[in-house]
Amino acid sequence: MPTATPSLEHELLIQDRIDRVKQALAQLPPEQRQVLEMAYFDGLTHLEIALKINVPLGTIKTRIRLGIIKLKQILSPQDQAL
């Protein structure tokens, strides 16, 4: 049985998206970037983030929400072309 291997074009598309997300993250305020990275890359819950960096839970939730909104604004024009 043949195994499905991603084409070079598919791999380049994925790498392009990864690069755009990294660039978008770099445009966020450090506080928003930090909590988004902890939530998505480290897999921490909002409560775990709050305890780890000693910030109120509500503040963590607000930073994540604002960061996601900002990422959508940054990435949306590029993604509409896909």
C-alpha positions in Angstrom: 0.0 0.0 0.0 1.4 3.4 -0.9 1.8 5.8 2.0 0.5 9.4 1.6 3.4 11.7 1.7 2.9 15.5 1.6 3.9 17.1 -1.7 6.5 19.8 -1.7 3.8 22.3 -2.6 1.8 21.2 0.5 4.8 21.5 2.7 5.7 24.9 1.4 2.1 26.1 2.0 2.2 24.8 5.6 5.6 26.5 6.2 4.2 29.8 4.7 1.3 29.6 7.2 3.6 28.9 10.1 5.8 31.9 9.1 2.8 34.2 8.8 1.5 33.2 12.3 5.0 33.7 13.8 5.1 37.2 12.2 1.7 38.0 13.5 2.6 36.8 17.0 5.6 39.1 16.9 3.2 42.1 16.3 1.3 41.5 19.5 2.0 43.2 22.8 4.4 41.0 24.8 1.8 40.2 27.5 -0.7 38.9 24.9 2.0 37.0 23.0 3.2 35.3 26.2 -0.1 34.0 27.3 -1.1 32.8 23.8 2.2 30.9 23.5 1.7 29.4 26.9 -1.8 28.3 26.0 -1.3 27.0 22.5 2.3 25.9 22.4 2.7 24.8 26.0 -0.8 23.5 26.4 -1.5 25.3 29.6 -5.0 26.2 30.8 -5.9 29.7 31.6 -5.7 28.9 35.3 -2.3 27.3 35.0 -1.0 30.4 33.1 -2.4 32.7 35.8 -0.8 30.7 38.6 2.5 30.4 36.7 3.0 34.1 36.0 1.1 35.3 39.1 -1.6 37.3 37.2 -5.3 37.3 37.9 -7.3 34.7 35.9 -9.6 37.4 34.4 -6.5 39.3 33.2 -5.2 36.1 31.5 -8.6 35.6 29.8 -8.7 39.2 28.6 -5.1 39.0 27.2 -5.9 35.8 25.3 -9.1 37.2 23.9 -7.5 40.4 22.8 -4.5 38.6 21.4 -6.8 36.3 19.3 -8.8 39.3 18.0 -5.6 41.0 17.0 -4.2 37.9 15.3 -7.5 37.6 13.3 -7.1 41.2 12.2 -3.5 40.7 11.2 -4.0 37.4 9.4 -7.5 37.9 7.8 -6.5 39.9 4.7 -3.8 37.3 3.8 -6.1 34.3 4.4 -8.9 35.7 2.2 -6.6 35.3 -0.8 -6.3 31.5 -0.1 
